[in-house]
Amino acid sequence: MKRADDFKVRSAHLKDLTDEQLEQKFWQLAEQIVDPLIDLATKNTSPSIERSVLLRMGFSSIEAKAIVEGVIDRGLMGKGAGHVVYKVAKDKNIDVREAGLALAEGKYWDDAVNLFKGGDK
């Protein structure tokens, strides 16, 4: 089966554009493709995804499970478990590992909730 060559017809609306306009058009179309993906990634996660993120940050599966449970219990799932650990580490001026272990032990949760209060990212 041979495909009909209709390139000239499909590209007619682009023929009078300058290189700069073509580049602008490209990035505009690229954003239209990527925006829904970013929206999905921002609004959707699961405990297994969050545990996976924490595993890649160097936590054990047991530590990750405890942190994710704490995130869920406090309504911070939409912020991301890794993000919660990072923000606590930054706020307490400690390393990420230390912050995550403290959260797994039940420490700093009130601070974590306050860091994200009011929709802060």
N, C-alpha and C positions, 0 to 999 in steps of 0.2 A: 504494500500500500504506500503510495507516494503522497506526501503532504503538499498541499497547494501552497505555492510561494506567494504570500500576501503581505510580506514585510513592507512594501512600499505603501500599501493602503493603511496598515496599522501604524506606521511611523509618520504619516503625513502631517499630523498635528505637531510634530517635533521639529520639522525641517527648518523652520524659520527662527528657532531659538539659538541664542549664542551659547558658547561653552559654559559660561557662568550660569545662564538660565537652565541649561541642561543639568548642571551639577545641583542647582537648587531644587529642580524638579525631582532628581534622583533622591536627595535626602528627604524631601517631603514625602515621597512614596515609601521610602524605607521606614520613616517614622510611623506611617499608617499601618505598616506590617508589624512593627515591633511593639507599638503601644498596647495592643491587646495582650501580648505576652507579658509585658511588664505589669499590667493590671492584674492578670491572673497570678503572677508570682507574688505580688504585693498583698493580695487579698486571700490567698489560699495557701494553707500549710497543713501539716498533720504532725502528730506526735513522732511518727517514724522519721519524717523529714527533719524535724528539729533535733532528734537524737542523732541522726546522721551528721548534721552540721556540727554538733558538739563532739562527736567522735573524731571528726576531721580537725577539730581544734585541740585534740590531744586528750580528751577525757575518756575514761573507760565506759563501757556500756552501763555499768551499775551507777556510776557518777552521772552519766547523761540522763539515765532514767529518772533519778532523783531530781535533777535540775528541771527537766521537762514537766514532771509532776507538779513541782512548785510553780512553774510558769502557768500551767493550766489552772491550778487552784486559785491563782491570783488574777486571772483574766488577762494575762499578758501574752497569750499565744500569738496574737496578731502582730506583736512587736518582734517576735523571733527569739528563741532561747539564746542563741549566740549573741544577739544584740543586747539582750538583758545582761548576760555575763560581761560583755564588753563595757557597757555603760556603768555597771557596778564597779568594775576594775578601775575605770577612768575616774569615777567619783571618789573612790577610796584611795586612789593613787597606789594601787597594788597591781601585780601582774594578773593576767587573765586566768591563769591556772589557779592561783590563790583565790580569786573571786569566785570561780566556779566551784571549787571545793567548799568554800564557806557557804555558798548557796545550797549545795548538796547536803550540808550539815544543818541547814535551817537558819543560817545567819543572813543578815542584810536584806531580807525580803521586804521589810517595810521601806527600806531605802530604795529598793528596786521599783516598788509600786510608786513611790513619790517621784522618782526620776521620770516616769512615764505619765504622770498625772497630767490631765489637760490636753492629751493628744500629742505631747512632745515626741519627737522621733529621735 
